[in-house]
Amino acid sequence: MTDPIALSGAPGSPYTRKMLAVLRYRRIPYRFLPPSGPALSGLPQPKVALLPTFYLPDEAGDLQAVTDSTPIIRRLEREHEGRSLVPSDPALAFLNELIEDYADEWLTKAMFHYRWAYEADIAKAAAILPCWRGFCVPDDVLEARGAMFAERQIGRLRYVGSNPTTGPVIEAAYVRFLKAFDAHLTGQPYVLGQRPSSADFAIFGQMTQLAEFDPTPMALTLKIAPRVTAWVGMMEDQSGVEPTQDGWNDIDALPQTLIALLTEIGRVYPPVMLANARAVMERAPDVAAVVDGQAWSQQPFPYQAKCLQWLRSSRAELDAGALARVDSVLAATGCMALFV
């Protein structure tokens, strides 16, 4: 692909920020289109309107609208050489996929929760997010758009899992994540070593909102994890980083801070993912789980059931040697519960 990749999105979308940072780091030319307006005229529409939307050719060369960030990253890996975001060691690559999934599907719970559970955060989001779809409108129109957008997003919290029962669980988990990640950054600049992986950009995407936009988690992040706040600012543009082939951690000698981060993942992620998968399979109306000794309830989310299937498939594809090294880490951190 020689022409710049076209995509549309908005600064308030964590996945938009994730993918823009990926394109910058990988030095892949792109055209960033506003999420509304004449620039999108004539372009195909995605099946589900999500941000970012990429406009990429299919096998026949026809443009299609695609929105799932993780498969897009893997496609870019196949189509653009150099500066890979996936470790060459299959075992470490699997851990990268697991952490990326946690960021995309669990940290986003914190992002949605803080944005739409606190009055100051709701007010800022309702005032600013609609502006990114066009601010050359009268005040009353912008205010109406903000109110409508807030109402719609607050209604979606039932799928994310943010409610009076789960709110304390989400907030406690976010604080533990901040402490673990801040400690990890004392020893190395990225999740898996001396070069960024797709897990870094997945975490970064959510943190652009948690550490830089929404007032409540922004203040909390700065107080608890100043390194994380600084890291988010630096991750925005990593185009000048020159990665080395040996810049990845050795999965047989992972730093203890990474083990601690994976242990936090194993503490909260498996019970929700497993309970959600059961609810989706049984067509149950609610997801019921126990997370960190506390009750968890939400509406079933079919997409996250697919995420669990994809993780399990990736693990099943590992050869015996890589599987043994992966399972050693999974067993030591509680993450094995996802796969048994």
Number of C-alpha atoms within 10 A of each C-alpha: 10 6 9 11 16 17 24 21 24 21 16 20 17 25 29 25 24 26 25 22 21 26 18 17 22 21 15 18 14 14 11 18 18 16 18 14 10 9 12 15 8 7 12 16 13 15 9 10 11 15 24 27 25 25 20 18 14 10 7 6 8 10 14 16 21 23 22 13 19 18 11 15 18 14 11 17 16 10 9 13 10 9 19 21 22 20 22 12 13 21 23 22 22 20 21 21 21 22 22 21 23 22 22 23 19 24 24 22 22 25 23 21 23 25 27 23 17 13 13 15 19 21 17 15 22 24 18 16 19 21 17 14 15 13 13 9 10 8 10 9 12 19 17 14 18 22 17 13 17 21 14 11 15 16 12 15 18 16 16 20 25 26 16 11 14 17 18 13 19 23 16 12 21 22 16 15 19 21 19 20 20 21 19 23 18 10 14 16 15 21 24 26 19 18 24 25 23 26 27 23 29 29 23 28 28 29 29 25 25 28 25 17 19 25 22 17 24 18 16 16 23 16 10 15 22 15 19 22 22 12 17 22 14 11 21 19 15 17 16 10 12 11 14 10 12 12 14 21 20 14 19 12 7 14 16 12 19 21 17 20 23 23 20 19 21 21 17 21 21 21 19 22 24 20 20 27 23 16 20 21 12 9 11 13 11 17 22 20 19 13 19 13 9 11 12 23 22 21 19 26 19 15 13 19 19 14 17 20 14 14 17 15 12 15 20 12 11 15 11 10 10 18 16 13 15 22 16 13 20 20 13 14 19 18 22 16 16 18 16 6
